[in-house]
């Protein structure tokens, strides 16, 4: 099974994942100087390091889980309020922090109980509950959602015997379906109103939590630099480069984070930039936000014949020559003049560098076409071994 499908992983585990938030977890970085071990050894060493780091933070994670009411969050809120009272005499801050912590814990604990009761309900009723809660999470109208949840639970309990019995007869049929539906209906008569009351309590507590702003903003660790390129053109780990990190981020925005097209190089040239990937070269207009509309020239390596430097009236250009459509011999030849777009470059040195990078990326692309690739089953066997 691929790790790119977390929903499939969740269903395979067979038990619900534990929810927690705002757990302050600090993991020491993994550092090695002049490593000479194999790739498998280093990967196992990294996994072992962060497993040990996570185990050392287990108490903080356990103290932040929803089914315990996030006691660590409550403790942090109260401690911040007491600190503000002692240092600055901020009584209002103490009241707001305590209110925020208590209401947050109550909301999480009540929400966990209602989730547990939801496992005993029919799919239709549970789907309607989830929709009410989702609307509250997106709109912020927690009190209104709580009232709707309470009314939905009461109405569901009153009609549970009828709806569940009819559903049992439809799905299972006969006497067995009638008895099964009746049993579920009797259980739902009790659990649905109780779940509705818990939803009301949870949403009301969340409304109180949102109104009780903390006395001071909590400091969160800010990213120091953009995510690095972990794989160079030759498959090795390159040194960190800020320009490469920005180019990789631009590529992910263009390709919707498709992992099978990786970054190779980027060159910023006056009013545009050239982004070279493992499948194509993109000429982009400069701007704060990068999307597909910023591309004014895109050439895939399947269509590229070669890239060379051209001069005209004292100006230097990069000429991207595309292949001709179809030839009788099957041999690739350069296309006509309208298939040779030229882009102005400010210096010959930069033009030579850019053409070399594009031609190199094209040669890498064709080398990869000749490589034997493992299927998903073979990859799984290799991981299991």
BELRAZI-V138592 format. One record per residue. RES is the residue in one small letter. SS is DSSP state (@ for helix, = for strand, . for the rest). PHI is phi in degrees with one decimal (none if undefined). OMEGA is omega in whole degrees, 0 to 359 (none if undefined). Layout:
res: <RES/RES>
ss: <SS/SS>
phi: <PHI/PHI>
omega: <OMEGA/OMEGA>
This chain:
res: <x/x/x/x/x/x/x/x/x/x/x/x/x/x/x/x/x/x/x/x/x/x/x/x/x/x/x/x/x/x/x/x/x/x/x/x/x/x/x/x/x/x/x/x/x/x/x/x/x/x/x/x/x/x/x/x/x/x/x/x/x/x/x/x/x/x/x/x/x/x/x/x/x/x/x/x/x/x/x/x/x/x/x/x/x/x/x/x/x/x/x/x/x/x/x/x/x/x/x/x/x/x/x/x/x/x/x/x/x/x/x/x/x/x/x/x/x/x/x/x/x/x/x/x/x/x/x/x/x/x/x/x/x/x/x/x/x/x/x/x/x/x/x/x/x/x/x/x/x/x/x/x/x/x/x/x/x/x/x/x/x/x/x/x/x/x/x/x/x/x/x/x/x/x/x/x/x/x/x/x/x/x/x/x/x/x/x/x/x/x/x/x/x/x/x/x/x/x/x/x/x/x/x/x/x/x/x/x/x/x/x/x/x/x/x/x/x/x/x/x/x/x/x/x/x/x/x/x/x/x/x/x/x/x/x/x/x/x/x/x/x/x/x/x/x/x/x/x/x/x/x/x/x/x/x/x/x/x/x/x/x/x/x/x/x/x/x/x/x/x/x/x/x/x/x/x/x/x/x/x/x/x/x/x/x/x/x/x/x/x/x/x/x/x/x/x/x/x/x/x/x/x/x/x/x/x/x/x/x/x/x/x/x/x/x/x/x/x/x/x/x/x/x/x/x/x/x/x/x/x/x/x/x/x/x/x/x/x/x/x/x/x/x/x/x/x/x/x/x/x/x/x/x/x/x/x/x/x/x/x/x/x/x/x/x/x/x/x/x/x/x/x/x/x/x/x/x/x/x/x/x/x/x/x/x>
ss: <./././././@/@/@/@/@/@/@/@/././././././=/././././././././././././././././././@/@/@/@/@/@/@/@/@/@/@/@/@/@/@/@/@/@/./@/@/@/@/@/././=/@/@/@/././@/@/@/@/@/@/@/@/@/@/@/@/@/@/@/@/@/@/././@/@/@/@/@/@/@/@/@/@/@/@/@/@/@/@/@/@/@/@/@/@/@/@/@/@/@/@/././././@/@/@/@/@/@/@/@/@/@/@/@/@/@/@/@/@/././@/@/@/@/@/@/@/@/@/@/@/@/@/@/@/@/@/./@/@/@/@/@/@/@/@/@/@/@/@/././@/@/@/@/@/@/@/@/@/@/@/@/@/@/@/@/@/@/@/@/@/@/@/@/@/@/@/@/@/@/@/@/@/@/@/@/@/@/././././././././././././././././././././././././././././././@/@/@/@/@/@/@/@/@/@/@/@/@/@/./././././././=/=/=/=/=/=/=/././=/=/=/=/=/=/././=/=/=/=/=/=/././././././@/@/@/=/=/=/=/=/=/./././=/=/=/=/=/=/=/=/=/././=/=/=/=/=/=/=/=/=/././././././././././=/././@/@/@/=/=/=/=/=/=/././@/@/@/@/@/@/@/@/@/@/@/@/@/@/@/@/@/@/@/@/@/@/././././././@/@/@/@/@/@/@/@/@/.>
phi: <none/-81.3/-74.5/-79.3/-122.1/-63.0/-66.0/-66.5/-63.7/-62.0/-71.6/-73.3/-62.9/85.0/-141.8/-68.4/-76.2/-81.6/-96.2/-156.0/-150.3/57.8/-83.9/-80.0/-119.1/-115.3/-105.4/-66.6/-69.5/-90.0/-127.4/-141.2/-110.6/52.3/-74.4/-121.8/-79.4/-75.4/-61.5/-62.5/-65.6/-66.7/-62.2/-63.2/-66.0/-64.4/-61.0/-63.4/-61.6/-76.2/-63.7/-66.3/-64.8/-65.4/-62.5/-69.3/-102.4/-60.3/-65.1/-67.7/-66.2/-62.3/-75.1/-112.4/-72.4/-69.8/-70.7/-97.9/81.9/52.3/-63.9/-65.7/-63.7/-62.9/-63.3/-65.4/-63.0/-65.4/-64.3/-65.8/-64.7/-66.3/-61.4/-64.4/-67.9/-70.6/-77.7/-119.6/66.7/-86.9/-70.8/-61.8/-63.8/-63.2/-64.2/-64.5/-66.6/-65.9/-61.4/-62.6/-65.5/-66.8/-66.5/-64.9/-64.7/-64.1/-63.7/-69.5/-66.5/-66.2/-63.7/-66.4/-63.4/-67.6/-64.1/-65.0/-68.6/-64.0/-66.9/-91.5/-97.6/-72.9/-62.5/-64.8/-65.5/-66.4/-63.5/-66.7/-62.9/-62.5/-65.3/-61.4/-70.6/-65.0/-62.5/-66.7/-66.9/-86.8/-98.0/82.6/-88.8/-71.8/-65.9/-63.5/-65.4/-63.8/-65.1/-63.0/-64.1/-65.7/-64.1/-63.8/-67.5/-65.8/-63.2/-63.9/-69.0/-68.2/-102.9/-63.4/-61.5/-69.1/-65.8/-69.3/-65.1/-62.5/-65.6/-64.0/-66.0/-68.1/-83.0/-99.4/75.4/70.6/-69.2/-62.1/-66.7/-64.1/-65.9/-63.3/-64.3/-64.3/-62.9/-63.8/-64.9/-65.4/-65.8/-66.0/-59.6/-94.9/-71.3/-67.0/-63.6/-63.7/-63.2/-62.7/-65.6/-67.0/-61.9/-61.6/-64.3/-65.9/-68.2/-64.6/-64.0/-67.2/-63.7/-64.9/-62.3/-69.1/-79.6/-89.3/-71.7/-70.7/-68.6/-153.1/-68.8/-80.7/-76.3/-117.9/-65.1/-93.8/-65.6/-80.0/-148.2/-70.9/-57.5/-79.6/-78.5/-88.3/-135.0/-84.4/-57.9/-89.7/87.8/-95.8/-82.3/-84.0/-65.8/-70.5/-135.4/-65.6/-66.5/-67.4/-62.8/-67.0/-64.6/-64.0/-63.5/-62.0/-63.9/-62.6/-68.5/-70.9/-104.4/56.8/63.4/-73.4/-81.0/-85.7/-116.8/-107.5/-77.6/-118.6/-158.3/-145.1/-133.4/-94.6/-129.6/48.7/-90.4/-151.7/-136.7/-113.3/-110.0/-110.2/-115.9/-79.2/-124.4/-159.6/-118.7/-117.0/-104.1/-117.6/-72.1/-68.0/175.7/-70.5/-115.4/-107.9/-147.3/-63.3/-71.0/-78.8/-78.6/-107.2/-156.0/-133.5/-130.0/-84.0/-67.5/-64.2/-101.0/-91.4/-87.8/-167.0/-125.3/-143.3/-93.3/-130.5/-123.6/-152.3/55.2/80.3/-103.1/-105.0/-131.5/-102.4/-102.7/-100.8/-89.5/-91.3/-75.9/-70.0/-57.0/-137.6/-116.2/-66.4/-82.5/82.3/-89.1/-70.7/-133.4/-65.8/-80.6/-67.8/-61.4/-71.3/-103.4/-127.4/-62.7/-121.6/-123.2/-71.6/-125.3/-73.2/-145.0/-68.8/-61.6/-67.4/-64.7/-63.9/-61.8/-66.1/-65.2/-64.5/-65.8/-67.1/-66.0/-65.8/-62.8/-64.2/-65.4/-63.2/-60.1/-72.5/-65.1/-68.4/-65.9/-91.8/-81.5/-82.3/-110.9/-78.0/-76.6/-62.8/-66.5/-69.2/-63.7/-65.7/-62.8/-67.8/-66.4/-65.5/-73.3>
omega: <182/178/178/181/183/179/177/177/181/180/181/183/177/176/184/177/183/180/173/179/179/174/181/184/179/180/176/183/175/182/173/179/180/179/179/181/178/181/181/180/181/179/178/178/178/179/180/181/184/172/178/178/179/178/179/179/185/182/179/179/180/180/181/184/185/187/173/180/179/181/178/176/177/179/179/179/181/181/177/178/179/178/177/179/183/185/188/182/184/180/179/177/178/181/180/181/179/178/179/182/182/180/178/178/180/180/182/181/179/177/178/178/179/176/178/178/180/179/183/186/177/186/183/181/181/178/179/176/180/179/179/182/178/178/179/181/183/183/182/181/186/182/178/179/177/178/177/179/179/179/179/179/180/179/178/178/180/183/187/183/182/185/181/179/178/179/178/178/180/186/185/178/174/183/181/178/178/181/180/179/179/179/178/179/179/177/180/178/180/189/184/175/179/178/177/178/178/176/178/180/181/182/177/178/177/177/177/180/182/180/181/180/180/182/180/180/178/181/177/181/179/178/181/181/180/178/185/170/184/182/175/180/180/181/181/178/182/172/180/177/181/179/177/178/178/178/177/178/177/180/179/178/180/187/182/174/177/189/183/173/187/185/176/182/176/178/178/185/176/188/179/175/180/181/184/180/181/182/185/173/184/172/189/171/182/180/180/182/183/172/184/181/179/182/174/174/178/181/176/184/175/182/186/175/172/178/182/180/181/179/180/179/176/179/183/181/167/182/180/184/179/179/172/185/180/177/182/181/182/179/181/176/179/181/179/187/180/175/178/181/181/180/183/178/189/180/180/180/179/179/178/179/182/179/177/180/180/179/177/179/178/179/176/180/181/174/180/178/181/181/174/182/178/172/181/179/179/176/179/178/180/177/182/180/none>
